[in-house]
Amino acid sequence: MWIGRSLATYGEFSELETALLLRLSRPGHVVVEVGAHVGTQSVPLARHLTARGTLHAFEPQPRLYRLLEANLAQVEPGNVTVHNVAVGQNSGSLWLPTIDYTKEGNFGGIALSSNADGERVAQIRLDDELDLSALHLLKIDAEGMELDVIRGAAGLIRQHRPLMWVENDRKENSAALIGCLFDLGYRLMWSTPPLFNPDNYFGETENIFPGVASVNMLCIPSERYRGEIGDGEITTPEDRPWRRVR
């Protein structure tokens, strides 16, 4: 419905968001991506970081993980570690609902559950899994589990103070997520790039995603904040962006 359709139509997915992510990182940086899907942003990030940098990409769905691993194997630097686990506040297990990948669906929007039904997947805490000398950018697209991911990475966040790019498209989770990031000492900006890129790879002019944007937050450590960027600063936990959520 979204990623596969965009790749087939435009030869790319959410390229405007990818361009923003590349601006937040540099060659040689260490980047952690939670919720990498098939690598539409992992591949350009890995190439951008070069062999001097490092990318840790996490994807819990085994089918998507295999595609992610194959896509990242084509990246020359060989600077990527791919993890087939869920990321959250606790170590243990979660369950992936039964999915028919032969039918149209939003496979990037599948939420994991604690209910023992479907396929079991391992879950880790980033604080337990990663021993990093640096962390420059943490990207989280975890289908409603963003707050759990951050709580399980609080040690890394306090130690390294990375920039963070966090999806926030679920209104029911938004206030708690924003409040947690405020407590960690971050200033937050909305970033809502549209899915359609007029300058897409295939040169297609029709916008098949009219009015649809990704809803993310750019999170900047307060001590590094130099002025408002993006689509407006988030000042209260109840703040919401104006664009339609995909």
Residue pairs with C-beta under 8 A, 6 or more apart in sequence:
1 104
1 105
1 106
2 13
2 106
2 108
2 109
2 195
2 209
2 246
3 13
3 37
3 38
3 40
3 107
3 108
4 107
5 208
6 12
6 13
6 14
6 195
6 208
6 209
7 13
7 40
9 202
9 204
9 208
10 196
10 197
10 200
10 201
10 202
10 204
11 200
11 201
11 202
12 18
12 40
12 197
12 200
12 201
13 40
13 195
14 40
14 41
14 193
14 195
14 197
14 214
15 197
15 199
15 200
15 201
16 193
16 194
16 197
17 41
17 191
17 193
17 214
17 216
18 40
18 41
18 44
20 165
20 191
20 193
20 218
21 41
21 45
21 137
21 139
21 165
22 44
22 45
22 48
24 137
24 163
24 165
24 218
25 31
25 45
25 48
25 49
25 53
25 136
25 137
26 49
26 53
26 136
27 48
27 49
27 50
27 52
27 53
28 49
28 50
28 52
28 53
29 49
29 53
29 54
29 134
29 136
29 137
30 53
30 54
30 132
30 133
30 134
30 135
30 136
30 137
31 45
31 49
31 53
31 54
31 55
31 56
31 136
31 137
31 138
31 139
32 55
32 56
32 58
32 126
32 130
32 135
32 137
32 138
32 139
33 41
33 42
33 45
33 55
33 56
33 57
33 58
33 139
34 58
34 87
34 126
34 138
34 139
34 140
34 141
34 142
34 149
35 58
35 59
35 108
35 139
35 140
35 141
35 142
35 143
35 167
36 42
36 57
36 58
36 59
36 68
36 82
37 59
37 64
37 68
37 107
37 108
37 141
38 64
38 67
38 68
38 71
39 57
39 67
39 68
39 71
39 72
41 139
42 55
42 57
42 68
42 71
42 72
42 80
43 71
43 72
43 74
43 75
45 55
46 55
46 72
46 75
46 77
46 79
46 80
47 75
47 76
47 77
49 55
49 77
49 79
50 77
50 79
51 76
51 77
51 78
51 79
52 79
53 77
53 79
54 79
54 80
54 81
55 79
55 80
55 81
56 80
56 81
56 83
56 130
57 68
57 72
57 80
57 81
57 82
57 83
58 83
58 85
58 86
58 87
59 65
59 68
59 82
59 83
59 84
60 84
60 85
60 86
60 87
60 94
60 96
60 112
60 121
60 123
61 96
61 99
61 107
61 110
61 121
62 84
62 119
62 121
63 99
63 101
64 107
64 108
65 82
65 84
68 82
69 82
72 80
72 82
83 124
83 129
84 121
85 121
85 122
85 123
85 124
85 129
86 94
86 112
86 121
86 122
86 123
86 124
86 145
87 123
87 124
87 125
87 126
87 129
87 142
87 145
87 148
87 149
87 152
87 153
88 94
88 123
88 124
88 125
88 145
88 148
88 149
88 152
89 125
89 148
89 149
89 151
89 152
90 123
90 125
90 148
90 152
91 123
91 124
91 125
91 128
92 122
92 123
93 120
93 121
93 122
93 123
94 112
94 113
94 114
94 120
94 121
94 123
95 112
95 113
95 114
95 115
95 116
95 117
95 118
95 119
95 120
95 121
96 110
96 112
96 118
96 119
96 120
96 121
97 110
97 113
97 117
97 118
98 118
98 119
99 105
99 107
99 110
101 107
108 141
108 143
109 143
110 143
111 143
111 144
111 145
112 121
112 123
112 143
112 145
124 152
125 152
125 153
126 149
126 152
126 153
126 156
127 152
127 153
127 154
127 155
127 156
128 152
130 156
132 156
132 160
134 160
135 156
135 159
135 160
135 162
136 160
136 162
136 163
137 162
137 163
137 164
137 165
138 153
138 156
138 157
138 162
138 163
138 164
138 165
139 164
139 165
139 166
140 146
140 149
140 150
140 164
140 165
140 166
140 167
141 167
142 148
142 149
142 167
144 170
144 173
146 166
146 167
146 168
146 173
146 177
147 173
147 176
147 177
147 180
150 157
150 164
150 166
150 177
150 180
150 181
150 184
151 180
154 184
156 162
157 164
157 184
158 184
161 221
161 223
161 224
162 221
163 218
163 219
163 220
163 221
164 181
164 186
164 217
164 218
164 219
165 191
165 216
165 217
165 218
165 219
166 177
166 181
166 216
166 217
166 219
167 214
167 215
167 216
167 217
168 174
168 177
168 178
168 215
168 216
168 217
169 214
169 215
169 245
169 246
170 245
171 240
171 245
174 237
174 240
175 237
175 238
176 237
178 188
178 217
178 234
178 236
178 237
178 239
179 237
181 188
181 217
181 219
182 188
182 237
185 221
185 222
185 223
186 219
186 220
186 221
186 222
187 219
187 220
187 221
187 222
187 225
187 233
188 217
188 218
188 219
188 220
188 233
188 234
189 217
189 218
189 219
189 220
189 228
189 229
189 230
189 231
189 232
189 233
189 234
190 215
190 216
190 217
190 218
190 230
190 231
190 232
190 234
190 239
190 241
191 214
191 216
191 217
191 218
191 230
191 231
192 213
192 214
192 215
192 216
192 231
192 241
192 242
192 243
193 213
193 214
193 216
194 209
194 212
194 213
194 243
195 209
195 212
195 213
195 214
195 246
196 207
196 208
196 209
196 210
196 212
198 205
209 246
211 243
211 244
212 244
212 246
213 243
213 244
213 245
213 246
214 246
215 241
215 243
215 245
215 246
217 234
218 229
218 230
231 241
232 241
